[in-house]
Amino acid sequence: KRKYVGTGIKLYSDQWGKDLKVKNHPQSLVFNQKLNDMVSGIYDFVYQLSSQNIPFTFERLERYLNNSESGTTNSFLSFMEKRIYERQVTDSTKQRQKCVLKALKEFGRIKDFTDICDENIRAYDEFAKKRCKCQSSVYNYHKILKVFVREAYAAHLISENPYQNFKLDRGKRVARRFLTKEELVKLEAKQIDDMCLNRVRDLFLFCCYTGLAYADLAIFNFKDGMYRIRDERIKTGTPYNISLMDKVMNILKKYEFKLPVISNQKYNSYLKILGAFCEIKKKLTSHVARHTFATTVALANGVRLE
């Protein structure tokens, strides 16, 4: 059986897409959110009936819809959470956005769209400064929030964008760390019996001699007979073309051309242990490997920056 349910949303035919979403409308975001909330609410209602062994009827559904409060919400936090899952970005970006959403909930002064104002953005800035160790981290807190505030403004969910009057301070630029030739040799020569630590060293050295970021390393797939890597960066989509040197090929052969990739979080945790074990005073991170490639491996051996 079929029952038609009014949504309260009126559109022209060219404002409804094949993907069952509102398009070409100044309030597309809020309308799509309302529709998704309605559908989710109905699914929850049916699930509750089933879990209580209550038979479904259209009369019960109609009573639920009449009493439902699952229409358009004024919650900015709900809007932000929904957009995090909808936006086509990498998993690492989503994770950073979720961290900022969690921080907003702890902050407590920005919940609804009406809370987005100059005063609360300044208070959020002070809140972030207490949580973060450096100004660059505070800047990133604002950078992520700013994306969703701008979306809300574009969708006419807020009348003003407070970030238009708020100047963001990036903080002091931190000098890029890289390993010297001597440190790189020291890392390679160290006898490591622990299997996990040994694998992490190999992955780090692989990045040192290719310049790959860890996100690109995680999807690396060696093609037989191909001694150059041609691909696009996960982060920027920029194409790259890298020659595989002998040291890189030796690492690939060691693992039968399939690298033992682990999560980025575990990788960076092991790198701290690796640095201490090899008596390298610099903090090892995946970015240190990239900078080592650019500085010690490439520039120091006459490879042009371009």
N, C-alpha and C positions, 0 to 999 in steps of 0.2 A: 504494500500500500504506500501511497505517496501523499505527503501533506506539504503544501507551500507555506512558508513562514516569511512574513514581512520583516525586513531589516531596518526600514526607515531611511535607507540610502537610495537616492534617485540619481540615475546616470543616463547619459546618452550612450548609444550602442558602441561608439568608438572609444568609450571610457572603460570598457570591460574586456580584459584580455583572455586569450585562450588558456592561460595558466590560472584562470579563476581569481584574478586580482584586479583591483581598480588601477587604472592608468590614465595618463593625460588629464589629471584633475589636480587642482592646487592642494586638495586635502587627501591625496591618495594614501599617504602614510597612516593618517588617523582612521580613514575608512577601512583600510585593510586590517588595521589593528582591531577595529570594532568587529569585523566579520570573523577574524580568527578567534577573538574572545568568545563570540557567540557559539561558534562550532565547538571550541574546547569545552565550553560550559555544558553544551548538550551531551557531548561524549561523557563528561563527568557525571551528569545526571543519570544517563542510561547505565553507567557502571555502578552507581550507587543502588539503583533499582535491582540490578542483577545480583549484587553482593548481598542484598537483603531478601532475595527470592520474591521480589514484587514484580508482577507482570507489567510489561510496558504497554501503555495505551496512549493514543493521541490526546485524550482528555488530560492525562497526567502531564504530558509534555506541554500542553497549552497552559495549564496552571503554573508549571515551572517557568515558562517564558514570561507570563504576566507578572510573576513575582521576582524574576531574575534581575540581578544587578550586574549582569555580565556585559553590559553595553560599553560605550566609550568611557574610559577612565581618565581621571585627571592626574594620574600618577606618572611622574617623569621617570621614576625608577623602573616601573613596568615597561614604559616605552623604551628605555635604554636597554633593559635586559632582552626585550624582544628583538631590537635592532642588532644586538650583538650576535644573535643566532642567525639573523637574516642576511647580514652583510657578507659579501664574498671576499673574505680575507683569510690569511693563513691561521692555523691553529695557535701558533705562538702569539699572534696579534690578538686573537680572541681571548687568550689566557690573560694577557696584560689588561685588556678591557674589563674582564671579569674582576681582576684585582682592584681596579679603580671603582667599579660598581660596589664592591664589598666595602671599600674605604668610604664611599658616599653614604652607605647605610650606617656605618659607624659614626660618620660626621653628624648625621641626623637633621641637618638644617635644610637640606635640599631633598624633598620627597615628591612634591607635586610641581606642575609647570609654574604655578604662581610663586614658588619659592626661588625661581631662577631670576635673581636680581643682582645689582652691583654689590650690595651689602653682603649677601651670602657668598658671592664669588670671592670677595676679599677675605671673608671668614674662612672659606675653604682653603684659601692660600695659606693662611696662618696654621690651619689644621695640618696641611701637607708638610709644612716646614717642620712641624714637631715630629712628624712620622719619618721624614726622610733625612738622610745623612748629608746630602749635598743638593745644591740648587738645581742641578741638571735633572735630578729625580723629581723635584717639585714641578719643574717645567713639564716633564712627561705626564704627571698627574693632570695638569691643565690641558696639555695637548690632546689627551684622549677624551676628557670631558667636553672639550671645545667642539669635537666632531659631532657629538650627539646634541649639544645645545644648538649648533648651526643647523642640524637636520630639523629640530623642533621649530626653529625660527622659519625655515623654508616651508614647513608644512603649516604655518600659521597657528601653531599650538602655543607660541608665546609671541607677544607683541614687540619685544625688543631683545636684542642679543647683547648681554652685558659684556661679552668679550670684545666688542667693538670699542669699548672705552677702557679695557683692562690691558695694560702692557705686560707681556710675559717676559720674565728674566730667564735667559738660558743658563746663566751661571758661567763660571770660568771654564774655559776649554781645557780638558785634561790631556796631557801629553800622551801620545800613543806608545804603548809598551811593545817591545819586540825583543827577541833573543839575539844576542850577538853570535858571531860565528863560533866563538869559544864555548858559549853556553849550549849552542845547538849540538856541537860535537860531544860535549859532556853528557847531554841528554841521550844521545845515540849510543854512547859507549857504556853507559851504566848497566851493570848486571842486575836484572830484575827477575826474580823467580816467581813472583805472584802472577798468575795467569791473567787476572782481570786488569791489573796495573800494566802489564805488558801490552795487552790489547789497546788500552787507552793511549799508551805512548805511541803505538803504531798509528793510531788514528790521528793523534796530534801531529806526528811527523808527516803523515800523508797530507795534512792541511798546510804544514809549513812548506812543503815542496810543490804544492799545487795552488795554494791561495784560496781554496774552497772554504766557504762558510759552512758551519755545521749543518744547516738546513739543506744545503746543496750536497753535502757529503752523505746525508741520510738517504738520499734518493739516487746516489751514484750507482751506475750499472755499467760494468766494463763490457765492451763489445769486442769479441775475439778479433785480434789483428789490428785493433784501433789504438794507436799510441798517442792520440790527442783527444782531449775532452772537448766536445762542442755541445753546448747546452745554453740554457737561460737561467739566470739567478732567480731563486724562489722569491726573494724579497723585492726585487726591482724589475724583474723581467728582462734585464740587460743581458745580451748574448755574450758568452765568453768562449775562448778557444785556447786551451792550455796544453802544452806539451808534457807528456809523462816521462819524467827523467828516470834513470836507472834505479835510484833509491825508491821511487814510487812503485816501479814495476816489481822490485824485490818484495815490497810489502804486499802487493797484490798476489804475487806468486805464493807467498807464505800462507795466505788465506784462500788459495785456489780461486782467486779473482772475485771473491765475494766478501766484502768488508764486514766485520762483526759490529754493526752499528748498535749503540745503546741510546737511551733517552738523553736529551740535552742536559737535563738536570743532573742525572747520574754522571754524565761525562764531565761536567764542570766540577762536581764534587770530587771525582777521582783525580782531576787535574791538580787540585790543591795538594792532595797526598803525593802525587807524582813530583810536583815541584819541590816539596819538602824532602822527599826521599832522594832526589838527585841534587839536593843542596843548591837549588836555584832560588835566589832571594826574591825574584820577581813573581808576582801572582800570575799563574798560568790560566788563561781562558781561551776559548775558541777564537776570539778576536786577536789574541796575541799571536796565534799561528798565522793568521792572515797578514798581520803587520810584519811578521818575520819573513814571510814569503816576499812581500813587497820591498822590504828594506835590505835584509841580509842576503836573501837568495837572489833577488832580481836586480835591484838598483846597484848593490855593491859589486855585482858582476857585469856591469855595463849594459843591463837591459833598460831601455828607455821607459819613463813613466807611462807613456801612452800605451 
